[in-house]
Amino acid sequence: MSRVDLDQSGILKGVKDVEANPHCPALPVFNLDVYLNNGNDDGSHEEVANLCAALANCLRQSGALVVRDPRVNQSENERFLSLMERYFSQSTEAKMQDVHPELAYQVGTTPEGTETPRCLRDKRILDQASKLAPENRPTSPQTADVKWRFFWRVGPRPTHTRFEELNAEPVVPAAFPEWEMVMNSWGSKMLGAVHTVAEMLALGFGLEKDAFTQRMKLGAHLLAPTGADLNKYGKVGTVFAGYHYDLNFLTIHGKSHFPGLCIWLKSGQKVPVRIPDGCLLLQAGKQLEWLTAGDVQAGFHEVVCTQETIEAAERARKEGRPAWRVSSTVFSQVASDELLRPIMRPFVTPEALAAYPPIPAGKYVEQELEAINLRAVYPPA
């Protein structure tokens, strides 16, 4: 299947159901309607095939996508953000009741100052970033991230697994009776969008439609909102989440009330992300990079306080809303017991296999969690 090139305005040439993104020209908006309306299409429908090829090529070039999914309602995102703003606004003592370091923080709350950006442990990352043009360099973090996070498991988990801490039972905060309903509803909508995009990517890459989704079945998917206290950390340049890639398969974001997220395209260009209303942002994670033998690379990103963040916080205070920057995020995963290995020919070469050796997804996740200070480093068994 031929690749479809981006023109200079960011619009994909000759492809229907792709529209300009006025807020972020580098990331056009892919409408999922045509794919959803063709049911179980195997990619033979020309319009569907062109859209899938364009979507796959955009992810190759940028490491990110913006999609419009008619099944995902903006009002549900607002309900979710409101719940999480109220949750993070609780006292530290209340939130600490939901912390589980013995489970590598993979359910419940991760306190601020816990997660360490990958670049502070792996100096090669900052060395590579230092070679970028000055305007494209990240803000170098000096400490662990000042953000809080909550992990809520989405979807079923395996009955038996080698990686029990990655598939633990959920934590339900005591003060929010609507918690399970809101979290499950929003998490399942976001995961549904990822599932559709994963099918489209597979077709766009010339694979079977379920090449990715079959590996995601019973994955340790997580609804993973972050919270940064803008009353405490509302200063321009404060790093909420330091320069990093995501360890999972695909990350999906709904629109936040507060700007601050920047991503890096494959070209090295730094792009402030602005998502149109009703749209979702997806980013490639390391598991997808592994399966594609590096044809798609995990995208780097950071979240930093900007002047726009401060202005949004002022508006929130005037409206009586908490001044907490909350992300609307789901991490989709390859199932923990599935083997991560390159599956895309002709990219499965001896060099690719050396760079991306076979490893159980759960083992890979454990290694990454150790590197960012979320999992204790245990001696070899």
C-alpha positions in Angstrom: 0.0 0.0 0.0 1.5 3.3 -1.0 2.3 6.1 1.4 0.4 9.3 1.3 2.4 12.5 1.7 1.6 15.5 3.8 1.5 18.8 1.8 3.0 22.0 3.3 -0.3 23.1 4.8 -0.6 19.9 6.8 -3.6 18.6 4.7 -3.3 15.1 3.4 -3.5 15.2 -0.4 -6.4 13.4 -2.1 -7.9 11.8 1.1 -11.4 12.4 2.2 -12.4 12.6 5.8 -9.3 14.6 6.7 -9.6 18.2 7.7 -7.3 21.0 8.6 -6.4 21.5 12.3 -6.5 25.3 12.7 -4.9 25.1 16.1 -2.0 22.8 15.1 -1.4 22.6 11.3 1.2 19.8 11.7 -1.5 17.5 12.9 -4.6 17.3 10.6 -7.8 15.8 11.9 -8.9 12.3 10.8 -12.6 11.7 10.9 -13.3 8.0 11.9 -16.9 8.1 10.5 -16.1 6.5 7.1 -14.3 3.6 8.7 -17.0 3.1 11.4 -19.7 3.3 8.8 -18.2 0.5 6.8 -18.5 -2.0 9.6 -16.0 -4.8 9.4 -14.3 -3.5 6.3 -11.0 -5.3 5.6 -9.5 -2.3 3.8 -10.7 -3.2 0.3 -13.1 -0.3 0.2 -11.0 2.4 -1.6 -12.0 5.3 0.6 -11.3 3.3 3.7 -8.0 2.1 2.3 -6.9 5.6 1.5 -7.9 6.9 4.9 -6.1 4.0 6.7 -2.9 4.5 4.6 -2.9 8.3 5.3 -3.5 7.8 9.0 -0.6 5.3 9.2 1.7 7.5 7.3 0.9 10.5 9.5 1.8 8.5 12.5 5.1 7.5 10.8 6.0 11.1 10.1 4.8 12.7 13.3 4.4 10.1 16.0 1.0 11.6 16.8 -2.5 11.8 15.4 -5.6 13.9 16.0 -8.9 12.1 15.4 -12.6 12.9 15.6 -14.6 9.9 16.9 -18.4 10.4 16.7 -18.9 7.9 19.6 -16.9 10.1 22.0 -18.9 13.0 23.5 -17.1 16.2 24.7 -19.6 16.4 27.6 -18.3 13.1 29.0 -14.8 14.5 28.9 -16.0 17.5 30.9 -17.6 15.3 33.5 -14.4 13.3 33.8 -12.2 16.4 34.1 -14.6 17.9 36.8 -14.4 14.7 38.8 -10.6 14.6 38.7 -10.2 18.3 39.5 -12.2 17.7 42.6 -10.2 14.6 43.4 -6.8 16.2 43.1 -8.1 19.3 45.1 -8.5 17.1 48.2 -5.9 17.2 51.0 -2.6 15.4 50.6 -3.7 13.1 53.5 -6.9 12.1 51.7 -5.1 11.3 48.4 -2.3 9.4 50.2 -5.0 6.8 51.3 -5.0 5.7 47.6 -1.3 5.2 47.2 0.1 1.7 46.5 3.9 1.7 45.9 3.9 -2.1 46.5 2.0 -2.4 43.2 4.4 -0.1 41.4 1.7 2.6 41.6 -0.1 0.8 38.8 -3.5 1.4 40.5 -4.5 4.3 42.6 -2.5 7.5 43.2 1.1 8.4 42.5 2.1 11.4 44.6 4.0 14.4 43.2 7.7 14.1 43.3 7.7 10.3 42.7 7.9 9.7 39.0 11.4 10.6 37.6 11.6 11.7 33.9 13.3 9.1 31.8 15.8 11.7 30.6 17.2 12.1 34.2 18.1 8.4 34.3 19.2 8.1 30.6 21.5 11.0 29.7 21.5 9.9 26.1 18.0 11.3 25.8 19.1 14.8 26.8 22.3 14.5 24.7 20.1 13.9 21.7 17.8 16.7 22.6 20.8 19.1 22.9 21.5 18.6 19.2 18.1 20.0 18.2 17.8 23.6 17.1 17.5 25.9 20.1 13.8 26.6 19.5 13.0 22.9 19.5 14.9 21.9 22.7 12.9 20.6 25.7 12.9 22.3 29.1 15.5 20.3 31.1 13.9 19.0 34.2 15.9 19.2 37.4 13.8 17.1 39.7 11.1 14.4 39.7 7.8 15.4 38.2 5.7 17.7 40.3 2.5 16.1 39.0 0.2 13.7 40.8 -1.4 10.8 38.8 -4.3 8.4 39.3 -4.3 5.0 37.6 -7.7 3.4 37.0 -7.8 0.0 35.1 -9.9 -0.1 32.0 -11.4 -3.3 30.6 -11.0 -6.9 31.8 -7.8 -8.4 33.0 -6.5 -11.9 32.5 -7.5 -14.7 35.0 -3.9 -15.9 35.1 -0.8 -13.8 34.5 2.9 -13.7 35.3 2.6 -10.0 36.0 0.1 -9.6 38.8 1.1 -6.2 40.0 0.4 -4.8 36.5 -3.1 -6.2 36.6 -4.1 -5.4 40.1 -7.7 -4.7 41.4 -8.7 -1.0 41.1 -8.7 1.5 43.9 -11.9 3.4 44.5 -11.6 6.7 46.4 -14.0 6.8 49.3 -15.4 10.4 48.8 -16.8 10.0 45.3 -19.8 7.8 44.9 -20.0 8.4 41.2 -16.3 7.4 40.7 -16.7 4.0 39.1 -19.5 5.0 36.7 -17.6 8.1 35.4 -14.2 6.4 35.2 -15.5 3.3 33.5 -17.7 5.2 31.0 -14.9 7.6 29.9 -12.2 5.0 30.0 -14.2 2.6 27.8 -15.0 5.4 25.3 -11.3 6.4 25.0 -10.2 2.7 24.7 -12.8 2.2 22.0 -11.3 5.0 20.0 -7.8 3.4 20.4 -9.1 0.1 19.3 -10.5 1.6 16.1 -7.3 3.5 15.3 -5.3 0.3 16.0 -7.4 -1.5 13.4 -6.9 1.3 10.9 -3.2 1.5 11.5 -2.9 -2.3 10.9 -4.7 -1.9 7.5 -2.7 1.1 6.7 0.5 -0.8 7.3 -0.7 -3.7 5.1 -1.3 -6.1 8.0 -4.4 -8.0 9.1 -6.9 -5.8 10.7 -6.5 -7.4 14.1 -2.7 -7.5 14.0 -2.5 -5.0 16.9 -5.9 -5.5 18.6 -5.4 -9.2 19.2 -2.2 -8.4 21.1 -4.1 -5.8 23.2 -6.8 -8.2 24.4 -6.8 -8.3 28.2 -4.1 -5.6 28.2 -3.3 -3.6 31.4 -5.0 -0.5 29.9 -5.1 2.4 32.3 -7.1 5.6 32.5 -4.3 7.8 33.7 -5.1 11.4 34.5 -2.4 13.7 35.9 -3.0 16.6 38.2 -0.7 19.6 38.7 -1.5 22.2 41.3 -1.3 25.6 39.6 -1.7 27.4 42.9 1.6 25.8 44.0 3.4 25.4 40.7 1.9 28.1 38.5 5.1 29.7 37.4 6.2 29.9 33.8 8.8 27.2 33.0 7.8 24.8 35.8 8.0 21.3 34.5 4.9 19.2 35.3 6.1 16.2 33.3 9.6 16.1 32.0 10.7 15.2 28.5 9.9 11.6 27.9 8.3 8.9 25.7 5.5 6.7 26.8 6.2 3.0 27.4 2.8 1.7 26.2 1.2 1.0 22.8 -0.9 4.1 22.1 -1.6 7.0 24.4 -4.9 8.9 23.9 -5.8 12.3 25.3 -9.0 14.2 25.5 -8.9 18.0 25.6 -7.5 19.5 28.8 -8.8 22.7 30.3 -5.2 23.9 30.5 -2.5 24.1 27.8 1.1 23.1 28.4 1.6 19.9 26.4 4.3 19.9 23.7 5.2 17.0 21.4 8.2 16.4 19.1 7.6 15.3 15.5 9.9 12.7 13.9 11.7 15.6 12.2 12.7 17.0 15.6 10.2 19.9 15.5 8.6 20.9 18.8 4.9 21.5 18.5 2.6 22.9 21.2 -0.5 20.8 21.1 -3.9 22.4 20.7 -6.7 19.9 20.2 -9.9 21.2 18.5 -13.1 20.7 20.5 -14.5 17.2 20.2 -11.2 15.7 19.0 -8.7 13.3 20.6 -4.9 13.2 20.4 -3.0 9.9 20.1 0.7 9.4 20.5 2.8 6.4 19.6 4.3 4.6 22.5 7.3 2.3 22.8 5.3 -0.9 22.4 4.1 0.2 19.0 7.7 1.1 18.1 8.7 -2.4 19.1 6.0 -4.1 17.0 6.8 -1.9 13.9 10.6 -2.4 14.3 11.0 1.3 14.6 9.1 2.3 11.5 6.9 4.2 13.9 8.8 5.8 16.7 7.6 6.6 20.2 7.1 10.3 20.3 8.8 12.5 22.9 6.7 15.1 24.8 6.7 17.3 27.9 4.2 19.3 29.9 5.4 22.7 31.1 3.7 25.7 32.6 3.3 28.5 30.1 1.8 31.9 30.1 -1.3 30.4 28.5 -1.5 27.9 31.4 -1.4 30.7 33.9 -4.1 32.6 32.1 -6.3 29.5 32.0 -5.8 29.1 35.7 -6.9 32.7 36.3 -10.1 32.0 34.3 -10.7 28.8 36.3 -10.4 30.7 39.6 -12.9 33.4 38.4 -15.3 30.7 37.4 -15.0 28.9 40.8 -13.2 25.9 39.4 -10.1 24.3 40.9 -6.8 25.5 39.5 -5.5 22.0 38.8 -4.2 21.1 35.4 -5.7 17.7 34.8 -5.0 15.5 31.7 -7.6 13.3 30.2 -5.4 10.3 29.3 -5.6 6.6 28.6 -2.6 4.3 28.2 -3.4 1.3 26.0 -1.2 -1.7 26.3 -0.1 -4.9 24.7 -1.2 -7.7 27.1 1.4 -8.3 29.8 2.0 -12.0 28.8 2.2 -11.3 25.0 5.6 -11.3 23.4 6.8 -7.9 22.1 8.6 -8.5 18.8 8.7 -6.8 15.4 5.8 -8.0 13.2 6.0 -5.7 10.2 7.7 -7.0 7.1 9.9 -5.9 5.3 11.2 -4.1 8.5 11.9 -7.4 10.3 15.7 -7.4 9.6 18.6 -8.8 11.7 19.4 -5.2 12.7 15.8 -4.6 13.8 15.7 -7.8 15.8 18.9 -6.8 17.5 17.4 -3.4 18.4 14.0 -4.8 19.3 14.6 -8.3 20.7 11.6 -10.4 21.8 10.5 -9.7 25.3 7.2 -10.3 27.2 5.4 -7.0 27.3 5.0 -7.2 31.1 8.7 -7.6 31.5 9.4 -4.6 29.3 6.9 -2.5 31.3 8.6 -3.6 34.6 12.0 -2.4 33.3 10.6 1.0 32.2 8.8 1.4 35.6 12.1 0.8 37.4 13.8 3.4 35.2 11.3 6.1 36.1 11.3 5.3 39.8 7.8 3.7 40.0 8.9 0.2 40.7 11.5 -1.1 43.1 14.6 -2.6 41.5 14.7 -6.2 42.5 17.8 -8.4 42.2 17.8 -11.1 39.5 15.9 -14.2 40.5 
